[in-house]
Amino acid sequence: MTEDAFRPVAAARRPYLIVNPYSGGGKASRFRIAEKARALGAQVFLLDPSRPQDLVTIARRSVDEGADLLGVAGGDGTQALVAGVAAQSGLPFVVIPAGTRNHFAMDLGLDRDNPSAALEALTDGVELRVDLGFAGERVFVNNVSFGAYAALVQEPAYREDKIGTVVRILPGFLARHEGPELVVRAGPLTVDRPDAVLVSNNPYLVDDPVGLGRRAQLDSGLLGVLAARAETPAETAARLRGAQTHGLTNLATSEEVVVDADVPVAPVGLDGEAVTLPTPVRCRIGRGTLRVRVPRNRPGAAPAGRPLPGGGSIRRVASAVGRPVHGRHTG
């Protein structure tokens, strides 16, 4: 994703913004996102946590009523649901980073400390196309996780302190070997019985064993796959702190990635949200599926545009770091 690929665009005439006022500890309310968006001509829908609301239905209804841009102020899980509707409708999408960590916004170069700055995309924005991940029919903007990685999402502390929770809790989760037995297939590669699996929308940097850091780009057309095997808790903790790759399979592929389990329905972490999906879960990448509008000036634009080693020419399994997890390569 290079700055040359960003295309200046005219302001939307009927932008529609969904705001979660309680996401990120009330970040949208503190930065007066709804009021500022309305002042810029956007129609705003405030989510009400006291009653269940179907975000996909809300977004689709806005499209039927003439919205020409969709946006979300909230966390990554909320972003993914509405981004799927925007992609399906061919409409541009605006990310307002009003969640706790907002990994997607980080990789877009947005200012996560000042989410209201992202509203500039409504009036003075540029447009780029980025990939979307699909786990079955569910969209993810960051990643989908299985096994011990998915179990972490269930922990109350995870939402507020992802990095600290991973370092403290993941070693024990891996050592207990709880949850369904998994098998991962990606093109010619099979990984048997990994204890933790993470499939990402574009690969994370190679020194990031749990997908908490950055992705070099969002338009490579590649899924990232991380599969970890259990060791002793001390060994796992040391690997997490020191970015060691022993016991970790790390690859990038444009192939469909299939995660199967010995149960018909498996717990999954989908962009940090705890869900269940029927198995096998077939993950794929939708290259250039989403039109994203971002402010013309963004503090993290340059790092987000840094290309992956090898660039976009990688189309099959690009690398395997360490050894297969409890497994074998077949082909």
C-alpha positions in Angstrom: 0.0 0.0 0.0 1.8 3.1 -1.2 0.9 6.7 -1.0 0.8 6.8 -4.8 -2.2 4.4 -4.7 -4.3 6.9 -2.6 -6.8 8.7 -4.7 -8.3 12.1 -3.8 -12.1 12.0 -3.7 -15.0 14.4 -3.4 -16.8 14.6 -0.1 -19.6 12.2 0.4 -23.1 13.7 0.1 -24.9 11.3 2.5 -22.4 9.8 4.9 -23.8 7.5 7.6 -21.8 6.9 10.8 -22.5 4.3 13.4 -21.2 5.3 16.8 -20.6 3.1 19.8 -20.5 5.6 22.6 -19.2 3.1 25.2 -16.4 1.5 23.2 -12.9 2.1 24.5 -14.2 3.3 27.8 -16.4 5.9 26.3 -13.8 7.3 23.9 -16.4 8.4 21.3 -18.3 10.4 23.9 -15.1 12.0 25.3 -14.1 13.2 21.8 -17.7 14.2 20.9 -17.6 12.1 17.7 -21.3 12.1 17.1 -21.6 15.9 17.5 -18.6 16.6 15.2 -19.8 14.1 12.6 -23.3 15.7 12.5 -21.7 19.1 12.1 -19.9 17.7 9.0 -23.2 16.6 7.5 -23.2 12.9 8.5 -26.3 11.1 9.7 -25.3 9.4 13.0 -26.7 6.3 14.6 -25.9 5.9 18.3 -25.7 2.3 19.5 -27.7 1.5 22.7 -25.9 -1.2 24.7 -29.1 -1.8 26.8 -30.7 -3.6 23.9 -29.5 -6.0 21.2 -28.9 -4.3 17.8 -27.9 -5.9 14.6 -25.2 -3.8 13.1 -25.4 -5.4 9.7 -29.1 -4.8 9.4 -28.6 -1.2 10.5 -25.9 -0.6 7.9 -27.8 -2.3 5.1 -30.9 -0.2 5.9 -28.8 3.0 5.7 -27.6 1.9 2.2 -31.2 1.2 1.1 -32.1 4.7 2.3 -29.4 6.3 0.1 -26.2 6.5 2.2 -23.1 6.9 0.0 -20.5 6.3 2.7 -20.5 4.1 5.8 -18.4 4.8 8.9 -17.9 3.3 12.3 -16.7 4.8 15.6 -15.9 1.8 17.7 -13.6 -1.2 18.1 -12.3 -3.6 15.5 -15.1 -6.1 15.9 -17.7 -3.4 15.1 -15.6 -2.1 12.2 -15.5 -5.5 10.6 -19.3 -6.0 10.6 -19.9 -2.7 8.9 -16.9 -2.9 6.6 -18.4 -6.1 5.2 -21.6 -4.2 4.3 -19.6 -1.4 2.7 -17.6 -3.8 0.6 -20.7 -5.7 -0.5 -22.4 -2.4 -1.4 -19.3 -0.9 -3.1 -19.4 2.1 -0.8 -16.4 3.8 0.8 -15.8 3.1 4.5 -14.4 5.4 7.2 -12.7 4.1 10.3 -13.0 6.2 13.5 -10.6 4.6 16.1 -12.8 4.8 19.2 -12.1 1.3 20.5 -9.5 0.1 23.0 -6.6 -0.7 20.7 -7.9 -0.3 17.1 -5.3 -2.4 15.2 -6.9 -1.8 11.9 -6.7 2.0 12.4 -3.1 1.7 13.4 -2.2 -0.1 10.2 -4.1 2.5 8.2 -1.9 5.2 9.8 -4.7 6.9 11.8 -4.2 8.8 15.0 -5.6 6.5 17.7 -5.0 9.1 20.4 -7.3 11.6 18.7 -10.1 9.6 17.0 -11.9 12.8 16.0 -9.1 13.5 13.5 -10.3 10.6 11.4 -13.5 12.6 10.7 -11.5 14.7 8.3 -11.9 11.8 5.8 -15.5 13.0 5.4 -14.5 16.3 3.8 -10.8 16.1 2.9 -10.0 12.5 2.4 -8.2 10.2 0.0 -9.2 6.7 -0.9 -7.4 3.4 -1.0 -8.3 -0.2 -1.5 -7.4 -2.7 1.2 -8.0 -6.4 1.6 -10.6 -8.1 3.8 -10.4 -11.5 5.5 -13.3 -13.9 5.5 -13.8 -16.8 7.9 -16.7 -18.6 6.3 -19.1 -15.8 5.7 -17.8 -13.6 8.5 -15.6 -10.7 7.7 -12.5 -9.8 9.7 -10.3 -6.7 9.3 -7.4 -8.0 11.6 -7.5 -11.7 12.4 -9.4 -14.8 13.4 -8.0 -17.0 16.1 -8.4 -20.6 17.3 -7.3 -22.7 20.2 -5.4 -21.0 23.0 -5.4 -17.7 21.0 -9.2 -17.8 20.9 -9.4 -18.7 24.6 -7.6 -15.5 25.4 -10.4 -13.5 23.9 -12.7 -14.9 26.6 -10.6 -13.4 29.4 -12.1 -10.1 30.8 -8.6 -8.6 31.1 -7.8 -9.1 27.4 -9.9 -6.2 26.2 -8.1 -3.6 28.3 -4.6 -5.1 28.2 -4.0 -7.4 25.3 -0.2 -7.5 25.5 0.0 -8.0 29.2 -2.8 -10.6 29.2 -1.0 -12.6 26.4 2.3 -12.7 28.3 0.7 -13.6 31.6 -1.9 -16.1 30.5 -1.1 -17.6 27.1 1.8 -19.9 28.4 -0.6 -21.6 30.8 -3.3 -21.9 28.2 -0.9 -23.6 25.8 0.4 -25.9 28.5 -3.1 -27.1 29.5 -3.9 -28.3 25.9 -7.6 -27.4 26.4 -10.1 -27.1 23.6 -10.6 -28.9 20.4 -7.9 -30.7 18.4 -7.1 -28.5 15.3 -5.7 -29.2 11.9 -4.7 -26.4 9.6 -4.4 -26.7 5.8 -2.9 -24.0 3.6 -2.2 -25.0 0.0 0.3 -27.9 0.2 1.0 -27.4 3.9 -0.7 -29.3 6.7 -0.1 -28.5 10.4 -1.5 -31.2 12.8 -2.7 -30.5 16.3 -1.5 -26.9 16.9 -2.5 -25.5 20.2 -3.0 -22.0 18.9 -3.8 -20.7 15.4 -4.1 -17.1 14.1 -5.1 -16.3 10.5 -4.7 -12.7 9.7 -5.8 -10.3 7.0 -2.3 -9.7 5.6 0.7 -11.1 7.6 2.0 -9.6 10.7 5.7 -8.8 10.9 7.8 -11.9 11.4 8.9 -11.0 14.9 5.3 -10.9 16.2 4.3 -14.4 17.4 0.8 -13.5 18.6 -0.4 -10.8 16.1 -0.3 -7.9 18.5 2.0 -5.7 16.4 1.8 -4.2 12.9 1.2 -5.5 9.4 3.6 -4.1 6.8 0.7 -3.6 4.4 -3.0 -4.2 4.0 -3.2 -4.9 0.2 -0.8 -7.8 -0.4 -3.6 -10.3 -1.2 -2.1 -12.6 1.4 -3.4 -14.3 4.5 -0.9 -14.6 7.4 -0.9 -17.9 9.4 0.6 -18.4 12.8 0.4 -21.8 14.4 2.0 -22.4 17.8 2.6 -25.6 19.7 2.7 -26.0 23.5 5.9 -26.2 25.4 6.4 -25.5 29.1 4.9 -22.2 30.3 8.4 -20.9 31.0 9.6 -21.6 27.4 6.5 -20.1 25.9 6.8 -17.0 28.0 10.4 -16.6 27.0 9.5 -16.9 23.4 6.8 -14.3 23.7 9.0 -11.8 25.4 12.0 -12.5 23.1 10.2 -12.9 19.8 11.8 -16.4 19.4 10.3 -18.6 16.6 11.0 -22.1 18.0 7.8 -24.0 17.9 6.1 -21.5 15.6 5.0 -22.0 12.1 4.7 -18.6 10.3 3.6 -18.3 6.7 2.0 -16.1 4.2 -0.3 -17.4 1.5 -3.0 -16.4 -1.0 -4.4 -19.9 -0.8 -7.6 -20.7 1.2 -6.7 -21.6 4.8 -8.9 -24.3 6.3 -9.0 -24.8 10.1 -10.7 -28.0 11.0 -11.5 -29.4 14.5 -12.8 -32.5 16.1 -16.0 -30.7 17.1 -18.8 -29.4 14.9 -18.6 -25.9 16.3 -15.5 -24.2 17.6 -14.8 -21.2 19.8 -13.2 -18.5 17.8 -11.8 -15.0 18.3 -13.0 -12.8 15.5 -11.2 -9.4 15.6 -11.1 -9.7 19.4 -14.7 -10.7 19.7 -15.6 -14.2 21.1 -17.8 -16.1 18.7 -18.4 -19.7 17.6 -18.2 -20.9 14.0 -19.1 -24.3 12.4 -16.1 -26.3 11.4 -14.2 -26.6 9.2 -13.7 -22.8 9.0 -12.5 -21.8 5.5 -10.6 -18.5 5.5 -9.9 -16.5 2.4 -8.6 -13.1 1.4 -10.7 -10.6 -0.6 -8.0 -8.6 -2.4 -8.8 -4.9 -2.7 -12.4 -5.6 -1.5 -12.8 -2.5 0.7 -12.6 1.1 -0.3 -11.3 3.0 2.7 -11.3 6.8 3.1 -8.7 8.3 5.3 -7.6 11.9 6.1 -5.2 13.3 3.7 -2.7 13.7 6.5 -2.2 10.8 8.9 0.6 10.4 11.5 1.3 6.8 10.8 0.9 6.9 7.0 4.6 6.2 6.1 5.0 3.0 8.3 1.6 1.7 7.0 2.9 2.0 3.5 6.1 0.0 4.1 6.1 -3.0 1.7 6.4 -6.6 2.7 9.8 -8.3 1.9 9.2 -9.6 -1.6 6.4 -7.3 -2.2 3.1 -8.4 -3.9 4.8 -11.1 -5.9 4.3 -13.7 -3.1 1.2 -15.6 -4.0 1.7 -19.0 -2.3 3.2 -20.2 0.9 6.0 -17.7 1.4 7.9 -18.9 4.4 7.8 -21.3 7.3 9.7 -20.3 10.4 10.7 -23.0 12.9 9.2 -26.4 12.4 5.7 -27.7 11.8 3.5 -27.8 14.9 3.1 -31.4 16.1 2.8 -32.0 12.4 4.0 -32.7 8.9 4.3 -31.1 5.6 2.4 -32.8 2.9 2.5 -32.1 -0.8 
